Amino acid sequence: ANDGYAPQPGVPLLGRIAAGSPVEAIQSNQSLSFADFTGDGETYALEVRGESMIEDHICSGDFVLVQKVNSVRDGEIVVALVDGSDATLKRYYSEPDGKVRLQPANSSMQPILLDAASVEIQGRVLAVLRKFR
């Protein structure tokens, strides 16, 4: 049951915290707006399944926020529809021979090389969300 709860559009940004050696905590009165992560235009979330993007710190069970776009730049993390049926999350590269390389961020996996006509870009990844509980 939803109970009428709506998530707040932002949270207080209280400061910075060290992930290495401890440093003095610095207070801030700013806020962090979730609109900063959703971008302009149509944005949606997908739950990640699999290990192909782990070296980009995108793990199975994470959620990616995706901005719906038709074209992307080389190196961007994209949602690509292959042969009209299979969707995959990979880094996109346009190759000089008219092919597209969908590059996993996992050194134990091979890139996927395809004719550009068989790849339809569904969107670009804007952010990764991970729940710890």
Contacts in CASP RR format, 6 or more apart in sequence:
PFRMAT RR
TARGET T0000
AUTHOR 0000-0000-0000
METHOD contacts of the structure
MODEL  1
ANDGYAPQPGVPLLGRIAAGSPVEAIQSNQSLSFADFTGDGETYALEVRG
ESMIEDHICSGDFVLVQKVNSVRDGEIVVALVDGSDATLKRYYSEPDGKV
RLQPANSSMQPILLDAASVEIQGRVLAVLRKFR
7 34 0 8 1.000
9 33 0 8 1.000
9 34 0 8 1.000
9 35 0 8 1.000
10 31 0 8 1.000
10 32 0 8 1.000
10 33 0 8 1.000
10 34 0 8 1.000
11 31 0 8 1.000
11 32 0 8 1.000
12 29 0 8 1.000
12 30 0 8 1.000
12 31 0 8 1.000
12 32 0 8 1.000
13 28 0 8 1.000
13 30 0 8 1.000
13 31 0 8 1.000
13 32 0 8 1.000
14 27 0 8 1.000
14 28 0 8 1.000
15 25 0 8 1.000
15 26 0 8 1.000
15 27 0 8 1.000
15 28 0 8 1.000
15 30 0 8 1.000
16 26 0 8 1.000
16 28 0 8 1.000
17 25 0 8 1.000
37 65 0 8 1.000
37 126 0 8 1.000
37 127 0 8 1.000
38 65 0 8 1.000
38 67 0 8 1.000
38 126 0 8 1.000
38 127 0 8 1.000
39 67 0 8 1.000
39 126 0 8 1.000
40 67 0 8 1.000
41 67 0 8 1.000
41 68 0 8 1.000
42 67 0 8 1.000
42 68 0 8 1.000
43 65 0 8 1.000
43 66 0 8 1.000
43 67 0 8 1.000
43 68 0 8 1.000
43 126 0 8 1.000
44 65 0 8 1.000
44 66 0 8 1.000
44 68 0 8 1.000
45 63 0 8 1.000
45 64 0 8 1.000
45 65 0 8 1.000
45 66 0 8 1.000
45 129 0 8 1.000
46 63 0 8 1.000
46 64 0 8 1.000
46 66 0 8 1.000
46 79 0 8 1.000
46 89 0 8 1.000
47 61 0 8 1.000
47 62 0 8 1.000
47 63 0 8 1.000
48 58 0 8 1.000
48 59 0 8 1.000
48 60 0 8 1.000
48 61 0 8 1.000
48 62 0 8 1.000
48 63 0 8 1.000
48 64 0 8 1.000
48 89 0 8 1.000
49 60 0 8 1.000
49 61 0 8 1.000
50 60 0 8 1.000
51 59 0 8 1.000
51 60 0 8 1.000
51 106 0 8 1.000
52 88 0 8 1.000
52 89 0 8 1.000
52 90 0 8 1.000
52 104 0 8 1.000
52 105 0 8 1.000
52 106 0 8 1.000
52 109 0 8 1.000
53 59 0 8 1.000
53 77 0 8 1.000
53 89 0 8 1.000
53 90 0 8 1.000
53 104 0 8 1.000
53 105 0 8 1.000
53 106 0 8 1.000
54 105 0 8 1.000
54 106 0 8 1.000
55 105 0 8 1.000
55 106 0 8 1.000
55 107 0 8 1.000
56 77 0 8 1.000
56 91 0 8 1.000
56 105 0 8 1.000
57 128 0 8 1.000
58 64 0 8 1.000
58 77 0 8 1.000
58 89 0 8 1.000
58 105 0 8 1.000
58 125 0 8 1.000
58 128 0 8 1.000
59 130 0 8 1.000
61 130 0 8 1.000
62 128 0 8 1.000
62 129 0 8 1.000
62 130 0 8 1.000
63 128 0 8 1.000
63 129 0 8 1.000
63 130 0 8 1.000
63 131 0 8 1.000
64 77 0 8 1.000
64 79 0 8 1.000
64 89 0 8 1.000
64 125 0 8 1.000
64 126 0 8 1.000
64 127 0 8 1.000
64 128 0 8 1.000
64 129 0 8 1.000
65 125 0 8 1.000
65 126 0 8 1.000
65 127 0 8 1.000
65 128 0 8 1.000
65 129 0 8 1.000
66 79 0 8 1.000
66 122 0 8 1.000
66 123 0 8 1.000
66 124 0 8 1.000
66 125 0 8 1.000
66 126 0 8 1.000
67 123 0 8 1.000
67 124 0 8 1.000
67 126 0 8 1.000
68 122 0 8 1.000
68 123 0 8 1.000
69 121 0 8 1.000
69 123 0 8 1.000
69 124 0 8 1.000
70 121 0 8 1.000
71 121 0 8 1.000
72 78 0 8 1.000
72 92 0 8 1.000
72 121 0 8 1.000
72 123 0 8 1.000
72 124 0 8 1.000
73 92 0 8 1.000
74 92 0 8 1.000
74 93 0 8 1.000
74 94 0 8 1.000
75 91 0 8 1.000
75 92 0 8 1.000
75 93 0 8 1.000
75 103 0 8 1.000
76 91 0 8 1.000
76 92 0 8 1.000
76 124 0 8 1.000
76 125 0 8 1.000
77 89 0 8 1.000
77 90 0 8 1.000
77 91 0 8 1.000
77 92 0 8 1.000
77 124 0 8 1.000
77 125 0 8 1.000
78 89 0 8 1.000
78 90 0 8 1.000
78 91 0 8 1.000
78 92 0 8 1.000
78 102 0 8 1.000
78 121 0 8 1.000
78 122 0 8 1.000
78 123 0 8 1.000
78 124 0 8 1.000
78 125 0 8 1.000
79 87 0 8 1.000
79 88 0 8 1.000
79 89 0 8 1.000
79 121 0 8 1.000
79 122 0 8 1.000
79 123 0 8 1.000
79 124 0 8 1.000
79 125 0 8 1.000
80 87 0 8 1.000
80 88 0 8 1.000
80 89 0 8 1.000
80 90 0 8 1.000
80 92 0 8 1.000
80 100 0 8 1.000
80 102 0 8 1.000
80 119 0 8 1.000
80 120 0 8 1.000
80 121 0 8 1.000
80 122 0 8 1.000
81 87 0 8 1.000
81 119 0 8 1.000
81 120 0 8 1.000
81 121 0 8 1.000
81 122 0 8 1.000
82 88 0 8 1.000
82 102 0 8 1.000
82 112 0 8 1.000
82 114 0 8 1.000
82 118 0 8 1.000
82 119 0 8 1.000
83 118 0 8 1.000
84 118 0 8 1.000
84 120 0 8 1.000
87 122 0 8 1.000
88 102 0 8 1.000
88 112 0 8 1.000
89 125 0 8 1.000
90 102 0 8 1.000
90 103 0 8 1.000
90 104 0 8 1.000
90 111 0 8 1.000
90 112 0 8 1.000
91 102 0 8 1.000
91 103 0 8 1.000
91 104 0 8 1.000
91 105 0 8 1.000
92 100 0 8 1.000
92 101 0 8 1.000
92 102 0 8 1.000
92 103 0 8 1.000
92 121 0 8 1.000
93 100 0 8 1.000
93 101 0 8 1.000
93 102 0 8 1.000
93 103 0 8 1.000
94 100 0 8 1.000
94 101 0 8 1.000
94 116 0 8 1.000
95 101 0 8 1.000
95 113 0 8 1.000
98 115 0 8 1.000
98 116 0 8 1.000
99 113 0 8 1.000
99 114 0 8 1.000
99 115 0 8 1.000
99 116 0 8 1.000
100 113 0 8 1.000
100 114 0 8 1.000
100 115 0 8 1.000
100 116 0 8 1.000
100 119 0 8 1.000
101 111 0 8 1.000
101 112 0 8 1.000
101 113 0 8 1.000
102 111 0 8 1.000
102 112 0 8 1.000
102 114 0 8 1.000
102 119 0 8 1.000
103 111 0 8 1.000
104 110 0 8 1.000
104 111 0 8 1.000
104 112 0 8 1.000
END
